[in-house]
Amino acid sequence: MAFPYSLVIFDLDGTLVDSAAAIADAVNRTLRDWKLPTYDTAEITGWIGEGSRKLITSAFQHADSDANIDDVMPGFLEHYAETALDGPAYDGVVETLASLHGQGVKLAVCTNKNEEFVRPLLEVRGMLRYFDGIVGANTLPERKPSGVPLRYLSTQARVDIGQTLVVGDSESDVLAARDAGMDFVLVSYGYRKSLDLRTAGAIAVIDRMPDLLLLAQRDRARGVSSSS
């Protein structure tokens, strides 16, 4: 059964890779540099999803610091680079990418993590070879929740929007997919914050990445139903 989309664009943190602990480590190292209180991974996870600058801004706001974020960012990015490779892939992710790639489906990553951190992480987790395109937070003038990066990736892949699927875990992914006019799937295990997965408009909510492959069966079942 053929997969019903020609291009799948994945979010990274919270979708392909469980990077929360590594990101929290970088945040806390930065806070310590500035002699500020640190936070547990669960709290910092709630700040993930809108890029590194917004992340560290949230951390310093919670610490009641009025430090200039422009002064903070260089040190934070150094710590971020030190921990960037620590996030493990979620269960079944690599196998799912391999299966889709083997079927001729084009794959891409769209993340609000800076691009220089994306390729090394994908490489160390054995995923880089499967991707045809990568867009990070600093690749284009706009990033998620704008749909511009998603449309850029579909154009680069020469795949129509209607044949493109977005897979993510957060409101930024939902808003970007809506803005781009693309179907989207949400994972239940990511960093969704207050997002209501069941009412967000996803064509499916999956508990494990291999469940994405079941869309082929569902598409076939719909075809059989409509023709009977």
CYANA upper distance limits for C-alpha pairs under 8 A (distance plus 0.5 A):
  1 MET  CA    216 ALA  CA      6.44
  1 MET  CA    217 GLN  CA      7.31
  1 MET  CA    220 ARG  CA      7.95
  2 ALA  CA    103 GLN  CA      7.86
  2 ALA  CA    216 ALA  CA      6.44
  3 PHE  CA    100 LEU  CA      8.15
  3 PHE  CA    103 GLN  CA      8.10
  3 PHE  CA    105 VAL  CA      8.12
  3 PHE  CA    213 LEU  CA      7.66
  3 PHE  CA    215 LEU  CA      7.36
  3 PHE  CA    216 ALA  CA      5.18
  4 PRO  CA    163 GLN  CA      8.19
  4 PRO  CA    215 LEU  CA      7.63
  4 PRO  CA    216 ALA  CA      6.36
  4 PRO  CA    219 ASP  CA      7.20
  5 TYR  CA    105 VAL  CA      7.72
  5 TYR  CA    163 GLN  CA      5.38
  5 TYR  CA    164 THR  CA      6.25
  5 TYR  CA    165 LEU  CA      6.90
  6 SER  CA    104 GLY  CA      8.28
  6 SER  CA    105 VAL  CA      5.54
  6 SER  CA    106 LYS  CA      6.56
  6 SER  CA    159 VAL  CA      7.27
  6 SER  CA    163 GLN  CA      5.94
  6 SER  CA    164 THR  CA      6.68
  7 LEU  CA    105 VAL  CA      6.20
  7 LEU  CA    106 LYS  CA      5.09
  7 LEU  CA    107 LEU  CA      6.16
  7 LEU  CA    108 ALA  CA      8.07
  7 LEU  CA    154 SER  CA      7.82
  7 LEU  CA    157 ALA  CA      8.14
  7 LEU  CA    159 VAL  CA      7.16
  7 LEU  CA    163 GLN  CA      6.97
  7 LEU  CA    164 THR  CA      5.25
  7 LEU  CA    165 LEU  CA      6.79
  8 VAL  CA    105 VAL  CA      7.82
  8 VAL  CA    106 LYS  CA      6.92
  8 VAL  CA    107 LEU  CA      5.53
  8 VAL  CA    108 ALA  CA      6.83
  8 VAL  CA    164 THR  CA      6.28
  8 VAL  CA    165 LEU  CA      5.24
  8 VAL  CA    166 VAL  CA      6.29
  8 VAL  CA    167 VAL  CA      7.68
  9 ILE  CA    107 LEU  CA      6.42
  9 ILE  CA    108 ALA  CA      5.13
  9 ILE  CA    109 VAL  CA      5.87
  9 ILE  CA    110 CYS  CA      6.96
  9 ILE  CA    150 LEU  CA      7.95
  9 ILE  CA    153 LEU  CA      8.46
  9 ILE  CA    164 THR  CA      7.91
  9 ILE  CA    165 LEU  CA      6.67
  9 ILE  CA    166 VAL  CA      5.27
  9 ILE  CA    167 VAL  CA      6.67
 10 PHE  CA     15 THR  CA      7.75
 10 PHE  CA     16 LEU  CA      7.94
 10 PHE  CA    107 LEU  CA      8.16
 10 PHE  CA    108 ALA  CA      6.66
 10 PHE  CA    109 VAL  CA      5.26
 10 PHE  CA    110 CYS  CA      6.52
 10 PHE  CA    111 THR  CA      8.44
 10 PHE  CA    166 VAL  CA      6.44
 10 PHE  CA    167 VAL  CA      5.33
 10 PHE  CA    168 GLY  CA      6.62
 11 ASP  CA     15 THR  CA      6.25
 11 ASP  CA     16 LEU  CA      7.44
 11 ASP  CA    109 VAL  CA      6.31
 11 ASP  CA    110 CYS  CA      5.76
 11 ASP  CA    111 THR  CA      5.78
 11 ASP  CA    166 VAL  CA      8.35
 11 ASP  CA    167 VAL  CA      6.75
 11 ASP  CA    168 GLY  CA      5.48
 11 ASP  CA    169 ASP  CA      8.00
 11 ASP  CA    173 ASP  CA      7.82
 12 LEU  CA     16 LEU  CA      5.52
 12 LEU  CA     17 VAL  CA      6.49
 12 LEU  CA    109 VAL  CA      7.18
 12 LEU  CA    110 CYS  CA      7.57
 12 LEU  CA    111 THR  CA      6.17
 12 LEU  CA    168 GLY  CA      8.32
 13 ASP  CA     17 VAL  CA      5.74
 13 ASP  CA     18 ASP  CA      6.65
 13 ASP  CA     19 SER  CA      6.29
 13 ASP  CA     20 ALA  CA      8.10
 13 ASP  CA     49 GLY  CA      8.18
 13 ASP  CA    111 THR  CA      8.00
 13 ASP  CA    190 GLY  CA      8.36
 14 GLY  CA     18 ASP  CA      5.85
 14 GLY  CA     19 SER  CA      7.35
 14 GLY  CA     20 ALA  CA      8.11
 14 GLY  CA    168 GLY  CA      8.23
 14 GLY  CA    169 ASP  CA      6.79
 14 GLY  CA    189 TYR  CA      7.78
 14 GLY  CA    190 GLY  CA      4.66
 14 GLY  CA    191 TYR  CA      5.95
 15 THR  CA     90 TYR  CA      8.13
 15 THR  CA    167 VAL  CA      8.03
 15 THR  CA    168 GLY  CA      6.15
 15 THR  CA    169 ASP  CA      6.43
 15 THR  CA    187 VAL  CA      7.17
 15 THR  CA    189 TYR  CA      8.27
 15 THR  CA    190 GLY  CA      6.37
 16 LEU  CA     89 ALA  CA      6.28
 16 LEU  CA     90 TYR  CA      6.43
 16 LEU  CA     93 VAL  CA      6.72
 17 VAL  CA     87 GLY  CA      6.45
 17 VAL  CA     88 PRO  CA      6.10
 17 VAL  CA     89 ALA  CA      4.76
 17 VAL  CA     90 TYR  CA      6.06
 18 ASP  CA     87 GLY  CA      5.84
 18 ASP  CA     88 PRO  CA      6.14
 18 ASP  CA     89 ALA  CA      6.64
 18 ASP  CA     90 TYR  CA      6.73
 18 ASP  CA    190 GLY  CA      8.33
 19 SER  CA     23 ILE  CA      6.60
 19 SER  CA     86 ASP  CA      7.61
 19 SER  CA     87 GLY  CA      4.68
 19 SER  CA     88 PRO  CA      7.39
 20 ALA  CA     24 ALA  CA      6.50
 20 ALA  CA     41 THR  CA      7.22
 20 ALA  CA     44 ILE  CA      8.26
 20 ALA  CA     45 THR  CA      6.27
 20 ALA  CA     48 ILE  CA      8.34
 20 ALA  CA     87 GLY  CA      7.94
 21 ALA  CA     25 ASP  CA      6.64
 21 ALA  CA     41 THR  CA      6.34
 21 ALA  CA     87 GLY  CA      7.88
 22 ALA  CA     26 ALA  CA      6.99
 22 ALA  CA     83 THR  CA      5.97
 22 ALA  CA     84 ALA  CA      7.13
 22 ALA  CA     86 ASP  CA      6.30
 22 ALA  CA     87 GLY  CA      6.55
 23 ILE  CA     27 VAL  CA      6.77
 23 ILE  CA     80 TYR  CA      7.31
 23 ILE  CA     83 THR  CA      7.59
 23 ILE  CA     84 ALA  CA      7.95
 24 ALA  CA     28 ASN  CA      6.57
 24 ALA  CA     39 TYR  CA      8.43
 24 ALA  CA     40 ASP  CA      7.89
 24 ALA  CA     41 THR  CA      5.94
 24 ALA  CA     44 ILE  CA      6.38
 24 ALA  CA     45 THR  CA      7.79
 25 ASP  CA     29 ARG  CA      6.60
 25 ASP  CA     83 THR  CA      7.75
 26 ALA  CA     30 THR  CA      6.82
 26 ALA  CA     76 PHE  CA      7.16
 26 ALA  CA     79 HIS  CA      5.45
 26 ALA  CA     80 TYR  CA      5.60
 26 ALA  CA     82 GLU  CA      8.29
 26 ALA  CA     83 THR  CA      6.96
 27 VAL  CA     31 LEU  CA      6.78
 27 VAL  CA     56 ILE  CA      7.18
 27 VAL  CA     59 ALA  CA      7.87
 27 VAL  CA     76 PHE  CA      7.36
 27 VAL  CA     79 HIS  CA      8.28
 27 VAL  CA     80 TYR  CA      8.33
 28 ASN  CA     32 ARG  CA      6.61
 28 ASN  CA     38 THR  CA      5.78
 28 ASN  CA     39 TYR  CA      7.33
 29 ARG  CA     33 ASP  CA      6.82
 29 ARG  CA     76 PHE  CA      8.38
 29 ARG  CA     79 HIS  CA      7.34
 30 THR  CA     34 TRP  CA      7.11
 30 THR  CA     72 VAL  CA      8.29
 30 THR  CA     75 GLY  CA      7.13
 30 THR  CA     76 PHE  CA      5.97
 30 THR  CA     79 HIS  CA      7.61
 31 LEU  CA     35 LYS  CA      6.72
 31 LEU  CA     36 LEU  CA      5.52
 31 LEU  CA     37 PRO  CA      7.03
 31 LEU  CA     38 THR  CA      6.70
 31 LEU  CA     59 ALA  CA      8.45
 31 LEU  CA     60 PHE  CA      8.08
 32 ARG  CA     36 LEU  CA      6.07
 32 ARG  CA     37 PRO  CA      7.53
 32 ARG  CA     38 THR  CA      7.58
 36 LEU  CA     63 ALA  CA      6.93
 36 LEU  CA     65 SER  CA      8.39
 37 PRO  CA     63 ALA  CA      6.78
 39 TYR  CA     43 GLU  CA      6.99
 39 TYR  CA     44 ILE  CA      7.14
 40 ASP  CA     44 ILE  CA      6.99
 41 THR  CA     45 THR  CA      6.42
 42 ALA  CA     46 GLY  CA      7.33
 43 GLU  CA     47 TRP  CA      7.87
 44 ILE  CA     48 ILE  CA      7.40
 44 ILE  CA     59 ALA  CA      8.02
 45 THR  CA    191 TYR  CA      7.14
 46 GLY  CA    191 TYR  CA      7.48
 46 GLY  CA    193 LYS  CA      6.27
 47 TRP  CA     54 LYS  CA      8.40
 47 TRP  CA     55 LEU  CA      6.04
 47 TRP  CA     58 SER  CA      7.14
 47 TRP  CA     59 ALA  CA      8.39
 48 ILE  CA     55 LEU  CA      6.51
 48 ILE  CA    191 TYR  CA      7.70
 49 GLY  CA     55 LEU  CA      8.35
 49 GLY  CA    112 ASN  CA      7.13
 49 GLY  CA    170 SER  CA      7.60
 49 GLY  CA    172 SER  CA      7.52
 49 GLY  CA    191 TYR  CA      8.11
 50 GLU  CA     54 LYS  CA      6.55
 50 GLU  CA     55 LEU  CA      7.43
 50 GLU  CA    112 ASN  CA      6.55
 50 GLU  CA    144 LYS  CA      8.03
 50 GLU  CA    172 SER  CA      7.72
 51 GLY  CA     55 LEU  CA      6.72
 51 GLY  CA    112 ASN  CA      5.23
 51 GLY  CA    113 LYS  CA      6.26
 51 GLY  CA    114 ASN  CA      8.18
 51 GLY  CA    137 ALA  CA      7.08
 52 SER  CA     56 ILE  CA      6.71
 52 SER  CA    112 ASN  CA      8.12
 52 SER  CA    113 LYS  CA      7.15
 52 SER  CA    114 ASN  CA      8.18
 53 ARG  CA     57 THR  CA      6.51
 53 ARG  CA     69 ILE  CA      8.26
 53 ARG  CA     73 MET  CA      7.62
 54 LYS  CA     58 SER  CA      6.61
 55 LEU  CA     59 ALA  CA      6.93
 56 ILE  CA     60 PHE  CA      6.71
 56 ILE  CA     69 ILE  CA      8.27
 56 ILE  CA     73 MET  CA      8.25
 56 ILE  CA     76 PHE  CA      8.24
 57 THR  CA     61 GLN  CA      6.58
 57 THR  CA     69 ILE  CA      7.11
 58 SER  CA     62 HIS  CA      6.66
 59 ALA  CA     63 ALA  CA      6.79
 60 PHE  CA     64 ASP  CA      6.73
 60 PHE  CA     65 SER  CA      5.76
 60 PHE  CA     66 ASP  CA      7.92
 60 PHE  CA     67 ALA  CA      8.07
 61 GLN  CA     65 SER  CA      6.34
 61 GLN  CA     66 ASP  CA      7.94
 67 ALA  CA     71 ASP  CA      7.96
 67 ALA  CA     72 VAL  CA      7.84
 68 ASN  CA     72 VAL  CA      7.08
 69 ILE  CA     73 MET  CA      6.48
 70 ASP  CA     74 PRO  CA      8.18
 72 VAL  CA     76 PHE  CA      6.82
 73 MET  CA     77 LEU  CA      6.49
 74 PRO  CA     78 GLU  CA      6.88
 75 GLY  CA     79 HIS  CA      6.94
 76 PHE  CA     80 TYR  CA      6.49
 77 LEU  CA     81 ALA  CA      6.55
 78 GLU  CA     82 GLU  CA      6.89
 79 HIS  CA     83 THR  CA      6.91
 80 TYR  CA     84 ALA  CA      6.12
 81 ALA  CA     85 LEU  CA      8.39
 81 ALA  CA    117 PHE  CA      7.40
 84 ALA  CA    117 PHE  CA      6.98
 84 ALA  CA    121 LEU  CA      7.22
 85 LEU  CA    120 PRO  CA      7.61
 85 LEU  CA    121 LEU  CA      5.62
 85 LEU  CA    124 VAL  CA      7.62
 87 GLY  CA    121 LEU  CA      8.42
 88 PRO  CA    125 ARG  CA      7.67
 89 ALA  CA     93 VAL  CA      6.97
 89 ALA  CA     94 VAL  CA      7.99
 89 ALA  CA    125 ARG  CA      7.07
 90 TYR  CA    209 MET  CA      8.35
 91 ASP  CA    208 ARG  CA      7.55
 91 ASP  CA    209 MET  CA      7.83
 92 GLY  CA     96 THR  CA      6.61
 92 GLY  CA    208 ARG  CA      7.56
 92 GLY  CA    209 MET  CA      6.41
 92 GLY  CA    210 PRO  CA      6.26
 93 VAL  CA     97 LEU  CA      6.77
 93 VAL  CA    209 MET  CA      6.04
 93 VAL  CA    210 PRO  CA      7.35
 94 VAL  CA     98 ALA  CA      6.68
 94 VAL  CA    126 GLY  CA      7.63
 94 VAL  CA    127 MET  CA      6.74
 95 GLU  CA     99 SER  CA      6.68
 95 GLU  CA    210 PRO  CA      8.05
 96 THR  CA    100 LEU  CA      6.74
 96 THR  CA    209 MET  CA      7.12
 96 THR  CA    210 PRO  CA      5.85
 96 THR  CA    212 LEU  CA      8.29
 96 THR  CA    213 LEU  CA      7.78
 97 LEU  CA    101 HIS  CA      6.48
 97 LEU  CA    107 LEU  CA      8.39
 97 LEU  CA    127 MET  CA      8.02
 97 LEU  CA    130 TYR  CA      7.11
 98 ALA  CA    102 GLY  CA      6.46
 98 ALA  CA    130 TYR  CA      7.32
 99 SER  CA    103 GLN  CA      6.90
100 LEU  CA    104 GLY  CA      7.13
100 LEU  CA    105 VAL  CA      5.90
100 LEU  CA    106 LYS  CA      8.30
100 LEU  CA    213 LEU  CA      8.34
101 HIS  CA    105 VAL  CA      5.76
101 HIS  CA    106 LYS  CA      7.03
101 HIS  CA    107 LEU  CA      7.73
101 HIS  CA    130 TYR  CA      6.74
106 LYS  CA    131 PHE  CA      7.74
106 LYS  CA    132 ASP  CA      6.87
106 LYS  CA    157 ALA  CA      7.87
107 LEU  CA    130 TYR  CA      7.21
107 LEU  CA    131 PHE  CA      5.41
107 LEU  CA    132 ASP  CA      6.12
107 LEU  CA    133 GLY  CA      7.46
108 ALA  CA    131 PHE  CA      5.66
108 ALA  CA    132 ASP  CA      6.09
108 ALA  CA    133 GLY  CA      5.08
108 ALA  CA    134 ILE  CA      6.13
108 ALA  CA    153 LEU  CA      7.68
109 VAL  CA    131 PHE  CA      7.76
109 VAL  CA    133 GLY  CA      6.91
109 VAL  CA    134 ILE  CA      5.29
109 VAL  CA    135 VAL  CA      6.68
110 CYS  CA    134 ILE  CA      6.58
110 CYS  CA    135 VAL  CA      5.36
110 CYS  CA    136 GLY  CA      6.53
110 CYS  CA    149 PRO  CA      7.47
110 CYS  CA    150 LEU  CA      7.51
111 THR  CA    135 VAL  CA      6.90
111 THR  CA    136 GLY  CA      5.49
111 THR  CA    137 ALA  CA      6.76
111 THR  CA    144 LYS  CA      8.05
112 ASN  CA    136 GLY  CA      5.99
112 ASN  CA    137 ALA  CA      4.73
112 ASN  CA    138 ASN  CA      8.49
112 ASN  CA    143 ARG  CA      7.15
112 ASN  CA    144 LYS  CA      7.20
113 LYS  CA    117 PHE  CA      7.43
113 LYS  CA    118 VAL  CA      7.41
113 LYS  CA    136 GLY  CA      6.02
113 LYS  CA    137 ALA  CA      5.87
114 ASN  CA    118 VAL  CA      7.36
114 ASN  CA    136 GLY  CA      5.45
114 ASN  CA    137 ALA  CA      5.32
114 ASN  CA    138 ASN  CA      6.01
114 ASN  CA    139 THR  CA      8.18
115 GLU  CA    119 ARG  CA      7.59
115 GLU  CA    134 ILE  CA      8.19
115 GLU  CA    135 VAL  CA      7.05
115 GLU  CA    136 GLY  CA      4.72
115 GLU  CA    137 ALA  CA      6.99
115 GLU  CA    138 ASN  CA      6.85
115 GLU  CA    139 THR  CA      6.98
116 GLU  CA    120 PRO  CA      8.16
117 PHE  CA    121 LEU  CA      7.05
118 VAL  CA    122 LEU  CA      6.73
118 VAL  CA    136 GLY  CA      7.76
119 ARG  CA    123 GLU  CA      6.46
119 ARG  CA    128 LEU  CA      7.16
120 PRO  CA    124 VAL  CA      6.65
121 LEU  CA    125 ARG  CA      6.77
122 LEU  CA    126 GLY  CA      6.73
122 LEU  CA    127 MET  CA      5.46
122 LEU  CA    128 LEU  CA      5.29
123 GLU  CA    127 MET  CA      6.35
123 GLU  CA    128 LEU  CA      5.36
123 GLU  CA    129 ARG  CA      8.11
127 MET  CA    131 PHE  CA      7.84
132 ASP  CA    157 ALA  CA      8.00
133 GLY  CA    153 LEU  CA      7.04
133 GLY  CA    156 GLN  CA      8.20
133 GLY  CA    157 ALA  CA      8.14
134 ILE  CA    153 LEU  CA      8.25
135 VAL  CA    139 THR  CA      6.18
135 VAL  CA    140 LEU  CA      8.10
135 VAL  CA    149 PRO  CA      7.23
135 VAL  CA    153 LEU  CA      8.13
136 GLY  CA    140 LEU  CA      8.28
136 GLY  CA    143 ARG  CA      8.16
137 ALA  CA    142 GLU  CA      8.23
137 ALA  CA    143 ARG  CA      6.05
137 ALA  CA    144 LYS  CA      8.37
138 ASN  CA    143 ARG  CA      8.18
140 LEU  CA    149 PRO  CA      7.61
142 GLU  CA    146 SER  CA      6.95
142 GLU  CA    148 VAL  CA      7.01
142 GLU  CA    149 PRO  CA      7.46
143 ARG  CA    147 GLY  CA      8.16
143 ARG  CA    148 VAL  CA      7.55
143 ARG  CA    149 PRO  CA      6.61
144 LYS  CA    148 VAL  CA      8.31
144 LYS  CA    149 PRO  CA      7.60
144 LYS  CA    172 SER  CA      6.20
144 LYS  CA    173 ASP  CA      7.27
144 LYS  CA    175 LEU  CA      8.19
144 LYS  CA    176 ALA  CA      6.03
145 PRO  CA    171 GLU  CA      8.32
145 PRO  CA    172 SER  CA      4.99
145 PRO  CA    173 ASP  CA      6.88
145 PRO  CA    174 VAL  CA      8.18
145 PRO  CA    175 LEU  CA      5.76
145 PRO  CA    176 ALA  CA      4.88
146 SER  CA    175 LEU  CA      7.62
146 SER  CA    176 ALA  CA      5.40
146 SER  CA    179 ASP  CA      6.99
146 SER  CA    180 ALA  CA      8.35
147 GLY  CA    151 ARG  CA      6.77
147 GLY  CA    175 LEU  CA      8.05
147 GLY  CA    176 ALA  CA      4.75
147 GLY  CA    177 ALA  CA      6.58
147 GLY  CA    178 ARG  CA      7.83
147 GLY  CA    179 ASP  CA      5.29
147 GLY  CA    180 ALA  CA      4.92
148 VAL  CA    152 TYR  CA      6.53
148 VAL  CA    176 ALA  CA      8.33
148 VAL  CA    180 ALA  CA      7.39
149 PRO  CA    153 LEU  CA      6.76
150 LEU  CA    154 SER  CA      6.85
150 LEU  CA    176 ALA  CA      7.83
150 LEU  CA    177 ALA  CA      7.82
150 LEU  CA    180 ALA  CA      7.00
151 ARG  CA    155 THR  CA      6.61
151 ARG  CA    161 ILE  CA      7.79
151 ARG  CA    180 ALA  CA      6.57
152 TYR  CA    156 GLN  CA      6.62
153 LEU  CA    157 ALA  CA      6.61
154 SER  CA    158 ARG  CA      6.45
154 SER  CA    159 VAL  CA      5.73
154 SER  CA    160 ASP  CA      7.04
154 SER  CA    161 ILE  CA      7.04
154 SER  CA    164 THR  CA      7.47
155 THR  CA    159 VAL  CA      6.81
155 THR  CA    160 ASP  CA      8.01
159 VAL  CA    163 GLN  CA      6.92
159 VAL  CA    164 THR  CA      7.39
160 ASP  CA    164 THR  CA      7.09
161 ILE  CA    180 ALA  CA      8.17
161 ILE  CA    181 GLY  CA      7.40
161 ILE  CA    182 MET  CA      6.44
162 GLY  CA    181 GLY  CA      8.34
162 GLY  CA    182 MET  CA      6.89
162 GLY  CA    183 ASP  CA      8.13
164 THR  CA    182 MET  CA      6.76
164 THR  CA    183 ASP  CA      7.51
165 LEU  CA    182 MET  CA      6.67
165 LEU  CA    183 ASP  CA      5.70
165 LEU  CA    184 PHE  CA      5.94
165 LEU  CA    185 VAL  CA      7.94
166 VAL  CA    173 ASP  CA      8.22
166 VAL  CA    177 ALA  CA      7.01
166 VAL  CA    182 MET  CA      7.37
166 VAL  CA    183 ASP  CA      6.79
166 VAL  CA    184 PHE  CA      4.96
166 VAL  CA    185 VAL  CA      6.73
167 VAL  CA    173 ASP  CA      8.21
167 VAL  CA    184 PHE  CA      6.15
167 VAL  CA    185 VAL  CA      5.30
167 VAL  CA    186 LEU  CA      6.28
167 VAL  CA    187 VAL  CA      7.92
168 GLY  CA    173 ASP  CA      6.05
168 GLY  CA    174 VAL  CA      8.08
168 GLY  CA    184 PHE  CA      8.09
168 GLY  CA    185 VAL  CA      7.04
168 GLY  CA    186 LEU  CA      5.61
168 GLY  CA    187 VAL  CA      6.74
169 ASP  CA    173 ASP  CA      7.20
169 ASP  CA    186 LEU  CA      5.72
169 ASP  CA    187 VAL  CA      5.77
169 ASP  CA    188 SER  CA      7.49
169 ASP  CA    189 TYR  CA      8.11
169 ASP  CA    190 GLY  CA      5.70
169 ASP  CA    191 TYR  CA      6.62
169 ASP  CA    192 ARG  CA      6.04
170 SER  CA    174 VAL  CA      7.03
170 SER  CA    186 LEU  CA      8.30
170 SER  CA    190 GLY  CA      7.99
170 SER  CA    191 TYR  CA      6.75
170 SER  CA    192 ARG  CA      4.97
170 SER  CA    193 LYS  CA      7.73
170 SER  CA    195 LEU  CA      7.24
171 GLU  CA    175 LEU  CA      6.54
171 GLU  CA    192 ARG  CA      7.34
171 GLU  CA    195 LEU  CA      6.60
172 SER  CA    176 ALA  CA      6.51
173 ASP  CA    177 ALA  CA      6.56
174 VAL  CA    178 ARG  CA      6.65
174 VAL  CA    184 PHE  CA      7.74
174 VAL  CA    200 ALA  CA      7.75
175 LEU  CA    179 ASP  CA      6.55
176 ALA  CA    180 ALA  CA      6.61
177 ALA  CA    181 GLY  CA      6.49
177 ALA  CA    182 MET  CA      5.60
177 ALA  CA    183 ASP  CA      7.22
177 ALA  CA    184 PHE  CA      6.94
178 ARG  CA    182 MET  CA      6.66
178 ARG  CA    183 ASP  CA      8.24
183 ASP  CA    202 ALA  CA      7.58
183 ASP  CA    203 ILE  CA      7.28
184 PHE  CA    202 ALA  CA      5.77
184 PHE  CA    203 ILE  CA      6.64
184 PHE  CA    204 ALA  CA      8.15
185 VAL  CA    202 ALA  CA      5.63
185 VAL  CA    203 ILE  CA      6.24
185 VAL  CA    204 ALA  CA      5.59
185 VAL  CA    205 VAL  CA      6.35
185 VAL  CA    206 ILE  CA      7.97
186 LEU  CA    197 LEU  CA      7.46
186 LEU  CA    202 ALA  CA      6.84
186 LEU  CA    204 ALA  CA      7.05
186 LEU  CA    205 VAL  CA      5.32
186 LEU  CA    206 ILE  CA      6.88
187 VAL  CA    205 VAL  CA      6.08
187 VAL  CA    206 ILE  CA      5.40
187 VAL  CA    207 ASP  CA      6.39
187 VAL  CA    208 ARG  CA      7.66
187 VAL  CA    209 MET  CA      7.98
188 SER  CA    197 LEU  CA      7.84
188 SER  CA    205 VAL  CA      6.92
188 SER  CA    206 ILE  CA      6.46
188 SER  CA    207 ASP  CA      5.72
188 SER  CA    208 ARG  CA      8.45
189 TYR  CA    207 ASP  CA      6.95
189 TYR  CA    208 ARG  CA      8.37
195 LEU  CA    200 ALA  CA      8.07
196 ASP  CA    200 ALA  CA      6.68
197 LEU  CA    202 ALA  CA      8.16
197 LEU  CA    205 VAL  CA      7.52
198 ARG  CA    202 ALA  CA      8.08
198 ARG  CA    205 VAL  CA      7.81
206 ILE  CA    211 ASP  CA      6.50
206 ILE  CA    212 LEU  CA      7.41
207 ASP  CA    211 ASP  CA      7.66
208 ARG  CA    212 LEU  CA      8.28
210 PRO  CA    214 LEU  CA      8.21
211 ASP  CA    215 LEU  CA      8.21
213 LEU  CA    217 GLN  CA      8.39
214 LEU  CA    218 ARG  CA      6.87
215 LEU  CA    219 ASP  CA      6.44
216 ALA  CA    220 ARG  CA      6.74
217 GLN  CA    221 ALA  CA      6.64
218 ARG  CA    222 ARG  CA      6.70
219 ASP  CA    223 GLY  CA      6.79
220 ARG  CA    224 VAL  CA      6.77
221 ALA  CA    225 SER  CA      6.63
222 ARG  CA    226 SER  CA      6.59
223 GLY  CA    227 SER  CA      6.75
224 VAL  CA    228 SER  CA      6.76
